[in-house]
Amino acid sequence: MIENALERALTRRQVLAAGFAVPAVLLVGCGPDEHEVVGWRFVDDRKKTVTLRRRPTHIVAYNTAAAALFHLGVTPVGVFGDDPAAEPALAGYPWTESALIGSVYGEIDVAKLRSVKADLIVSRWYPTPGGSLVFGFKDLEQQKTIGSQVPIVGINGHAIATKQIERFVDLVRALGVNTESGAIADSRSEFGKAKETLSAVARRTANLRIIAVSGDQNTLYVAKVADDADLRLYAQLGVPLATARTSEPYWDTVRWEHADKYPADGILYDARTLTMPVSAAKAIPAFAALPAVRANQIGSWRVDTPPSYQAYASAMNELATTIGGWRKVM
């Protein structure tokens, strides 16, 4: 994902104009009031309109977008991002049906895009003052070059998780998927049950103070709840999350020796492989001394959960189990 200060909350990745054989004539970048709708039309969250002569069938997607699409009944013909084959969100993905279009963040193989006959690229993005760089692209120049040949749909990754799921459902419906029955209806039901389960657990643990954090060699990052898609959902369901107090977006950055800045009964720790492992964090004296750590009330935080019913049902059930046995320790 994109690595600048405004997008750090979901990613913190370590990576801080040949023609395409596109099988459809397209118009990209028109405003939402575009009137010449021919065949297929979708307005993304950047208010960019994609219009094609026919419904796209050769979708290429960024890691988490690919996972969401797959869960919702669309298997992309190509995936790009930071090592997609090792991405936990893509566990169980049918790689025999899909090509790796890029395995290093910001690197997209133009020849492979051409070989899979890509007619739509799907990713997520964060609204920022400097422009609308979509996840997986190195810079705006690369994005514009590729986007002039293969249209790009960007879904707002800063929106609350439920809204992101709704937008991916809108997209797969536009791509021809029946979202009202079958596996999607079942996963929507499981999602609803998971919300109820988490909400019930949250009511029983309402007297707790829980923080969500990430870490690297020098710094503990404490999350701002309002700036994170999944934390906002969990807080909405009643999980007693305490937020970072800072004017900076997404995180308060705290040196490890000041790890006690945010007292907490429980800690949700970033589970991604790109962060300092929780075992290493526990070896830091100031962190190990925290009441929550001493009480072993520290659990996994699934940062950047793919926006699908299936993925969030699993994440919420795991969270409910994690915090369900926690007690007041401060």
C-alpha positions as CSV (number, residue, x, y, z in Angstrom):
1,M,0.0,0.0,0.0
2,I,0.9,3.6,-0.3
3,E,3.6,4.7,2.1
4,N,3.2,8.3,3.2
5,A,2.3,9.7,6.6
6,L,-1.4,10.1,5.9
7,E,-1.8,6.4,4.9
8,R,0.4,4.9,7.5
9,A,-2.6,3.6,9.5
10,L,-3.3,0.7,7.2
11,T,0.0,-0.1,5.6
12,R,3.4,1.0,6.8
13,R,4.9,-1.1,4.1
14,Q,8.7,-1.4,3.9
15,V,8.7,0.2,0.5
16,L,8.2,3.7,2.9
17,A,4.0,3.2,-21.7
18,A,3.7,0.4,-23.9
19,G,0.2,-0.1,-25.3
20,F,-2.2,-2.7,-24.0
21,A,-4.4,-5.1,-25.8
22,V,-7.6,-3.8,-24.2
23,P,-10.6,-5.4,-25.8
24,A,-12.9,-2.4,-25.4
25,V,-13.0,1.2,-26.2
26,L,-13.2,3.2,-23.0
27,L,-13.7,6.7,-21.6
28,V,-12.0,7.3,-18.3
29,G,-11.9,10.3,-15.9
30,C,-15.2,11.9,-16.8
31,G,-17.1,13.5,-14.0
32,P,-20.1,11.8,-12.3
33,D,-22.5,13.6,-14.6
34,E,-21.2,11.8,-17.7
35,H,-24.3,11.2,-19.9
36,E,-22.9,9.0,-22.7
37,V,-23.3,5.7,-21.1
38,V,-22.5,2.8,-23.4
39,G,-22.6,-0.8,-22.3
40,W,-21.0,-0.6,-18.9
41,R,-20.6,2.3,-16.5
42,F,-19.2,2.6,-12.9
43,V,-18.5,5.7,-10.8
44,D,-15.8,5.0,-8.3
45,D,-15.2,6.7,-5.0
46,R,-12.9,9.3,-6.6
47,K,-15.9,10.4,-8.6
48,K,-14.2,9.0,-11.7
49,T,-16.5,7.4,-14.3
50,V,-15.4,4.3,-16.2
51,T,-17.5,3.7,-19.4
52,L,-16.9,0.6,-21.5
53,R,-18.6,-0.8,-24.5
54,R,-19.2,-4.0,-22.6
55,R,-18.9,-5.4,-19.1
56,P,-15.3,-6.0,-18.1
57,T,-14.3,-9.6,-17.6
58,H,-10.5,-9.4,-17.2
59,I,-10.1,-7.8,-13.9
60,V,-6.7,-7.0,-12.4
61,A,-6.6,-6.0,-8.7
62,Y,-4.4,-4.9,-5.9
63,N,-3.8,-7.4,-3.0
64,T,-6.7,-6.6,-0.6
65,A,-9.0,-5.6,-3.4
66,A,-8.3,-8.9,-5.1
67,A,-9.2,-10.7,-1.8
68,A,-12.4,-8.8,-1.5
69,L,-13.4,-9.4,-5.1
70,F,-12.7,-13.1,-4.7
71,H,-14.8,-13.4,-1.6
72,L,-17.6,-11.7,-3.4
73,G,-17.6,-13.9,-6.5
74,V,-15.1,-12.3,-8.9
75,T,-11.7,-13.9,-9.4
76,P,-9.3,-11.4,-10.9
77,V,-7.1,-12.6,-13.8
78,G,-4.2,-10.7,-12.2
79,V,-3.0,-9.4,-8.9
80,F,-0.3,-6.9,-8.0
81,G,1.1,-5.4,-4.8
82,D,3.6,-6.2,-2.2
83,D,4.3,-10.0,-2.5
84,P,0.7,-11.1,-3.2
85,A,1.5,-14.8,-3.1
86,A,2.5,-14.4,0.6
87,E,-0.3,-12.1,1.5
88,P,-2.4,-13.7,4.4
89,A,-5.5,-12.0,3.0
90,L,-5.1,-14.1,-0.1
91,A,-4.8,-17.4,1.6
92,G,-6.8,-19.9,-0.4
93,Y,-6.8,-17.8,-3.5
94,P,-6.8,-19.8,-6.8
95,W,-3.5,-18.8,-8.2
96,T,-3.8,-21.2,-11.0
97,E,-6.5,-18.9,-12.4
98,S,-4.6,-15.7,-11.9
99,A,-1.2,-14.2,-12.8
100,L,1.1,-12.1,-10.7
101,I,1.2,-8.7,-12.3
102,G,3.7,-7.3,-9.8
103,S,5.2,-8.6,-6.6
104,V,7.0,-5.4,-5.4
105,Y,5.0,-2.4,-4.3
106,G,4.8,0.1,-7.1
107,E,6.0,-2.3,-9.8
108,I,3.4,-3.3,-12.4
109,D,4.4,-5.5,-15.3
110,V,3.0,-3.9,-18.4
111,A,3.7,-7.0,-20.5
112,K,1.7,-9.2,-18.1
113,L,-1.1,-6.7,-18.0
114,R,-1.2,-7.0,-21.8
115,S,-1.0,-10.8,-21.7
116,V,-4.0,-11.2,-19.4
117,K,-6.0,-8.7,-21.6
118,A,-6.8,-6.5,-18.6
119,D,-9.9,-4.4,-19.1
120,L,-10.3,-3.1,-15.6
121,I,-8.0,-2.4,-12.6
122,V,-9.5,-2.4,-9.1
123,S,-7.7,-1.0,-6.0
124,R,-8.3,1.2,-3.0
125,W,-7.2,4.7,-2.3
126,Y,-7.1,7.3,0.4
127,P,-8.3,10.8,-0.2
128,T,-5.3,13.1,0.4
129,P,-4.6,16.8,-0.3
130,G,-1.9,15.9,-2.8
131,G,-3.9,13.9,-5.2
132,S,-5.6,10.5,-5.5
133,L,-2.8,8.0,-5.9
134,V,-4.3,4.5,-5.9
135,F,-2.8,1.7,-3.9
136,G,-0.2,-0.3,-5.8
137,F,1.0,2.5,-8.0
138,K,4.5,4.1,-7.6
139,D,3.4,7.6,-8.5
140,L,0.8,9.6,-10.4
141,E,2.7,9.5,-13.6
142,Q,2.7,5.7,-13.6
143,Q,-1.0,5.7,-12.6
144,K,-1.9,8.1,-15.4
145,T,0.1,6.2,-18.0
146,I,-1.5,2.8,-17.2
147,G,-4.9,4.3,-16.5
148,S,-5.0,5.9,-19.9
149,Q,-5.0,2.4,-21.4
150,V,-6.7,0.3,-18.7
151,P,-9.4,2.1,-16.6
152,I,-8.9,2.1,-12.8
153,V,-11.6,1.9,-10.2
154,G,-10.6,3.2,-6.8
155,I,-12.6,2.4,-3.6
156,N,-12.2,4.7,-0.6
157,G,-10.1,2.8,1.9
158,H,-10.6,5.5,4.6
159,A,-14.4,4.9,4.7
160,I,-15.7,2.8,7.6
161,A,-15.4,-0.9,6.9
162,T,-19.2,-1.4,6.3
163,K,-19.2,1.3,3.6
164,Q,-16.2,-0.2,1.9
165,I,-17.9,-3.6,1.8
166,E,-21.0,-2.0,0.3
167,R,-19.0,-0.4,-2.4
168,F,-17.3,-3.6,-3.3
169,V,-20.7,-5.2,-3.4
170,D,-21.9,-2.4,-5.8
171,L,-18.9,-3.2,-8.0
172,V,-19.3,-7.0,-8.2
173,R,-23.0,-6.5,-8.8
174,A,-22.1,-4.2,-11.7
175,L,-19.8,-7.0,-12.9
176,G,-22.7,-9.4,-13.1
177,V,-22.6,-11.2,-9.7
178,N,-25.9,-12.0,-8.0
179,T,-25.3,-10.6,-4.6
180,E,-28.7,-11.4,-3.1
181,S,-28.5,-15.2,-2.9
182,G,-26.0,-18.1,-2.6
183,A,-22.6,-17.7,-1.0
184,I,-22.7,-13.9,-0.8
185,A,-26.1,-14.0,1.0
186,D,-24.7,-16.6,3.4
187,S,-21.6,-14.6,4.1
188,R,-23.7,-11.4,4.6
189,S,-25.7,-13.4,7.2
190,E,-22.5,-14.6,9.0
191,F,-21.3,-11.0,8.9
192,G,-24.5,-9.9,10.7
193,K,-24.1,-12.6,13.3
194,A,-20.5,-11.7,13.9
195,K,-21.5,-8.1,14.5
196,E,-24.0,-9.2,17.1
197,T,-21.5,-11.5,18.8
198,L,-18.9,-8.7,19.0
199,S,-21.5,-6.2,20.2
200,A,-22.6,-8.6,23.0
201,V,-19.0,-9.1,24.1
202,A,-18.3,-5.4,23.9
203,R,-21.2,-4.7,26.3
204,R,-19.7,-7.2,28.8
205,T,-16.3,-5.5,28.6
206,A,-17.5,-1.9,28.5
207,N,-15.5,-1.0,31.6
208,L,-12.2,-1.8,29.9
209,R,-9.8,0.5,28.1
210,I,-8.4,-1.0,25.0
211,I,-5.8,0.5,22.6
212,A,-4.7,-0.6,19.1
213,V,-1.0,-0.3,18.3
214,S,1.7,-1.2,15.9
215,G,5.5,-1.0,16.2
216,D,8.9,-0.9,14.6
217,Q,12.4,-1.0,16.0
218,N,12.3,2.5,17.5
219,T,8.6,3.5,17.8
220,L,5.3,2.4,19.2
221,Y,2.4,3.6,17.1
222,V,-0.9,4.1,18.8
223,A,-3.9,4.3,16.5
224,K,-6.5,7.0,16.2
225,V,-9.8,5.2,16.1
226,A,-11.6,7.8,13.9
227,D,-8.9,7.4,11.2
228,D,-9.1,3.6,10.8
229,A,-11.8,1.7,8.9
230,D,-12.0,-1.4,11.1
231,L,-11.5,0.3,14.4
232,R,-14.3,2.7,13.6
233,L,-16.6,-0.3,13.0
234,Y,-15.5,-2.0,16.2
235,A,-16.1,1.2,18.2
236,Q,-19.5,1.6,16.6
237,L,-20.3,-1.9,17.9
238,G,-19.3,-0.9,21.4
239,V,-15.7,-2.1,21.7
240,P,-14.2,0.2,24.4
241,L,-11.4,1.5,22.2
242,A,-9.3,4.4,23.5
243,T,-7.9,6.6,20.8
244,A,-4.6,8.3,20.3
245,R,-4.5,12.0,21.2
246,T,-2.6,13.8,18.5
247,S,-3.3,16.3,15.8
248,E,-1.4,14.1,13.4
249,P,-3.4,11.7,11.2
250,Y,-3.8,8.0,12.0
251,W,-1.1,7.5,14.7
252,D,0.5,8.9,17.7
253,T,4.2,8.0,17.5
254,V,5.7,7.2,20.9
255,R,9.2,6.1,21.7
256,W,9.2,2.7,23.4
257,E,10.5,4.0,26.7
258,H,7.3,6.0,26.9
259,A,5.0,3.1,26.1
260,D,2.9,3.9,29.2
261,K,1.6,7.1,27.7
262,Y,-1.7,5.4,27.0
263,P,-2.7,3.2,30.0
264,A,-4.8,0.3,28.9
265,D,-6.4,-2.9,30.2
266,G,-5.9,-4.6,26.8
267,I,-3.8,-4.1,23.7
268,L,-4.6,-5.0,20.1
269,Y,-1.3,-5.4,18.3
270,D,-0.8,-5.1,14.6
271,A,-0.5,-8.7,13.3
272,R,1.1,-8.0,9.9
273,T,4.4,-9.5,9.1
274,L,5.9,-6.1,8.1
275,T,5.7,-4.8,11.7
276,M,7.9,-5.7,14.7
277,P,6.6,-9.0,16.0
278,V,4.7,-8.9,19.3
279,S,7.3,-11.2,20.8
280,A,10.0,-8.7,20.1
281,A,7.8,-5.9,21.5
282,K,7.4,-7.9,24.7
283,A,11.2,-8.0,25.1
284,I,11.3,-4.2,25.4
285,P,11.2,-3.5,29.2
286,A,8.9,-0.5,29.1
287,F,6.3,-2.4,27.0
288,A,6.7,-5.6,29.0
289,A,5.9,-3.6,32.2
290,L,2.5,-2.4,31.0
291,P,-0.4,-3.9,33.0
292,A,-2.1,-5.3,29.9
293,V,1.1,-7.1,28.8
294,R,1.8,-8.4,32.3
295,A,-1.8,-9.8,32.4
296,N,-1.3,-11.3,28.9
297,Q,-4.2,-9.2,27.6
298,I,-2.6,-8.6,24.3
299,G,-4.2,-9.9,21.1
300,S,-3.9,-9.7,17.3
301,W,-5.2,-6.8,15.4
302,R,-6.0,-7.7,11.8
303,V,-5.0,-4.4,10.2
304,D,-6.2,-3.9,6.6
305,T,-8.8,-6.6,6.6
306,P,-10.1,-7.1,3.0
307,P,-13.5,-5.3,2.7
308,S,-15.7,-8.3,2.3
309,Y,-18.4,-9.9,4.5
310,Q,-16.4,-13.1,4.8
311,A,-13.2,-11.4,5.9
312,Y,-14.8,-9.1,8.5
313,A,-17.0,-11.9,9.9
314,S,-13.8,-13.8,10.6
315,A,-12.0,-10.8,12.0
316,M,-14.9,-9.8,14.3
317,N,-15.3,-13.3,15.6
318,E,-11.6,-13.5,16.4
319,L,-11.8,-10.1,18.1
320,A,-14.8,-11.2,20.2
321,T,-12.9,-14.3,21.4
322,T,-9.8,-12.2,22.1
323,I,-11.4,-9.6,24.3
324,G,-14.1,-11.8,25.8
325,G,-11.9,-13.0,28.7
326,W,-10.2,-9.7,29.4
327,R,-10.6,-8.0,32.8
328,K,-9.9,-4.7,34.4
329,V,-6.2,-4.5,35.3
330,M,-5.7,-0.8,35.9
